[in-house]
Amino acid sequence: RKKSFDKFHKEYLRQTTPFYTYEELAQDPPVGDIYLVGSDQIWNTFYETGRDGAFYLDFVKKGVKVSYAASFSYTEISEEWEEKIAGWLKDFNKIAVREYHGVDILKRIGFDACWVLDPVFLLSIEKWKEIMTPVKVNEPYLLVYDFENNREIKRFCKEYAEIKRLKIYSINDTYPRLYADKNFSSVGPREFLSLIYNCDAFVSNSFHGTAFSIIFGKPVFVFNRNRHKVNSRMESLTKMFEMENCIVQEGFEIEKYVNINCDINRINDIYKKRLSISLEYLNTILL
């Protein structure tokens, strides 16, 4: 799996020389006119990135500093980190965050922020299709991507698949799901996209799995994470697309979900409006 990701990075991402310490970065930063930081959990203060000035562009001494879809991942942060983050962000020209909770956090410490789409929404379906690697399947399937081996996800998949007469395919984070008809343990980004694009329904506690299911117009059922309380990401995403009924509550009854009507036209209308807002924000920076 790592080889698949490394190959993808090498082929598709244009990168500067990597830095390994803040001191190296500060002494010889990459030269640019605009420095943009984002996105997934990059300002999560429970992780190292959220506690590191480099990820708030503290090393930039000359140039425009902005963020796009930066994510705190939590609804609250401590006063200690609020004070430090306020200091790091004071020289930013514009700030955009991915969750509405981030807008609230920043407002409390004196900053205005724009609520924008995750970067994966900025590319069209056609662009994503260009980089997919087809995965050979010849049967309807429900796709599950579960970080925590969640018992409720297992129950949901088995009950939903039986009613809808679907096979269960699993993209594995670490261990195979023994209840699945087929397990995929070494997929890279290309196969990940293809499996979601071709599924009949998607079940997950993954933010980006959910995001791609929305892009590809798939019925999606979202579970909260239990070990890492980063559920504001999913709450904000489903709120943005008015899909709160797709969040599966603990102790669910499957009948509530098998007949959910996924209004693709309404979701696409919201997508277009949100995309316009996000692109307008980027255009004010880049043009």
N, C-alpha and C positions, 0 to 999 in steps of 0.2 A: 504493500500500500504506500509506503514512504517513497519507493522508487517511482510509483505512478505520479505522486504529487511533485516530486523533484523534477521529473521530466516535464510536467505541465508548467511549473514555474519557469524552467529554463526556456521553454518554447514560447510562452505567452507574456511573461512579465519582464519589462525593461527595468533593470535594477542598477543602482549605483554600487560602488564598492561597499561591502558590509562593514559596519563598525561594531566593535565588541565592548567598548566601554564608553561612558558618557564623556570622559576626558578626551578620548580620541575624536569623538564626534564634535565636541566643542572647539577643539584645536583646529580641525580641518573640515568644516561642514561642507556638504555638497552645495554648489553654487546655483542659485535660482532667483527668479524675480518674485515668485509666489511659493509659499510653503503651505501645503494643505495636509491636515492630519485627520484620520478617520480609520476604521469605523467601529467594528464589532468589539464591544467590551473594552475599548482602548483606554477609557477613563474609569474603569472599574477599580476602585481603591482596595478591593479585596485581592486583586492581582498586582503583580509587580509593575505592569505598565501604568496603572492608574496612580501609582505612587512615585513615578519617575518623571522628572521635569522634561526629559527628552521627548516624551509623548505629548507634551504641551508646547513643543517647539521652543523650549527655553534656550536652546543652543543657537537660535537664529538671532543674529545681531543686526542684520540688514536685509530688508525684504518684507513683503506683505505676509502676515500670518492669518490663516483661516482654518476652520474645521468644516468637514462635511460628514454628517451622520455619525458623529462621535457618540459613543454609548457608555453611560455609567452603569447600566445593567440592573441597578437597584433603585428603589424609590426614594431612599434617603442615604445621605453620607454624613459622617461625623463632623462636628464643628471644626475639629482640628484640620481635617482635609478640606473643608469648605474654605478655610482661610488660606491654605496653601494654594489651592486651585485658583482662587481669586487672584492671587499674586501672579501665577503663571499666565492667566488669561488676560491680564490687564492691557497687554499690547496687541491683542487680536483685533483685526479689522472687522471680521464677521465670524459668527458662530452658528453652526447648524448641528442639531443633534437628531438621533434616530428615534428616541422615545419621547413621548410627551412629558414623562416624568423628568427627563433631563431638562426640558424647558422650565419646569417648576423649580428644580434644584438651582439652576442658573439665575432665575429671577430672584430667588431668596438671597443670592450673594451679589446682586446688582448688575446682572447681564441679561440682555435680550438675546433670544435665540430663535432660530427657525426650525420647525419640525419637518424633516424631509424623509424621503424614501431611503431604504438601504441601497447601496450601490448596485446590487444585482438587478434591481428594477430598472436601472438606466439603460440596459441593453434590451433589444427586442428579442422576441422568441426566435426569429430567423437567425440572429447572431449566435444565440445559445445553441441552436440546432447545428450550426456550422462546426462546432467543436465537440459535439457529442460523439462518443464511440458506441455504435449499436451493440446492445446486449441481446443475444438470441433468446427470444421468448415466443412461445406459440400458444399461449393460453391467457385468459383474463386473470389478473392478480391484484391483490391488495399489497401495498408496499409498506413495511414498517421500518422505522429507523429510531431505535431506542437506546439512549445513553446509559440507562440505569437498570436494565432487566426488570422493568416495572411490571408487577403482577397484574395491575389493572389494564395495562396496555395489552398484555398477553390475553386476558379474558376478552377484551374488546375485539381484538383481531380474530380470535377463534369464533366468537359469536357473530360478528359482522360478516366474516368470510363464509360461514355456513349459510346464513340467510341469503347472501348475495351470490352464492355459488362461485366463490373466487378462491384461487390458490393464495397462499401467504408467502411472500418473498421478503427476506430481511437483509438490509444493509447493516453489517455488524460493526460496532464500535470496537469491541474487544473479543467477546465470545459469541459463538453461534447461538441462535435462538432455536431450541430443540423443537418448538411447536411449529416452526416454519417449514414449508414444503421445499424451499430452496434458500440457501444462505450464500451471501456474497461478502467475503472477508477481506478482499484485497482491491476493492474498486478505488479508482482515482476520481478526480473531478469530472472527467468525460463520461465515465460509466455512471456516476452518481446522477448526472443530469438525465441521461438516457433512461435510467430505471424509473425516475419520477415522471418523465415525459410520457412513458408508455404504460404507466399503471392505471388502474381503474379507480383506486382510492388510495389515500396516503394517511398513515397514522404515525405520529411522532411527538417527541418532546424537543425537536431540533428547530431552532429559529430559521436557519437557512433552508432546511428541508421544507418547512412551511412556506417560506417565501417563494421558492421555486414552484411549489404546488399551486400557489396563487397565480404566478406568471403563466403556468401551463394550463390553468383552468381545471384543476383536479379537485374532486371532493377531498377535503382535508379535515382530520380530527386531531385536535391538539391536546396534549397532556402537559401539566405542569411538571417541572423538575422538583425532586425532593431533596437530593443531596446538596445541590448548589441552588440557592434561592435567587435565580436570575430570571424569574418569571415575568418581570416587568416588560421584558423584550417581547414576549408572546402576547401579553395583555395589550401592549401598545400597538403591535402589528394587527391583531384582530380588531381592535377598536378602530384603527385607521380605515380598514376595509369593511367595517360594519359586519364582522363575522364572529361576534362574541358567542353565538350559539354553537360554534364549532369547538369550543373549549369543553372537553369532557370532564365532568365532575366525578370525584371519588364516589363509589357506590352507585354508579350510573345504571340505568336500565336501557338496554340496547335499542329497544323500540323507539326511544326518543331520537335516536341518531340515524337509523337506517332510512328514514323517510325525510331527512332534512333536504330541503330544496336549495341547491347551490345556484343562486341567480347569477350566472356568468355575465350577463349584460350589465347588471347593476355594479358588479365588482369591476368590470372593465371601465365603466364610466368613472368610478372612483379612482381607478388606476390612472386614467388619462388626466384627471384634475390634479392628482398628487404628483404625477410626473411633470406636469407643467410648472407647478410650484418649485419642484426640485431643480429643474433645468433653468428656470428663471434665476434662482439663487446662484447656481454655478455661473450663469452668464454674467451676472453682476460682478463676479470675481474675475472671470477670465477674459471678458471682452473689453 
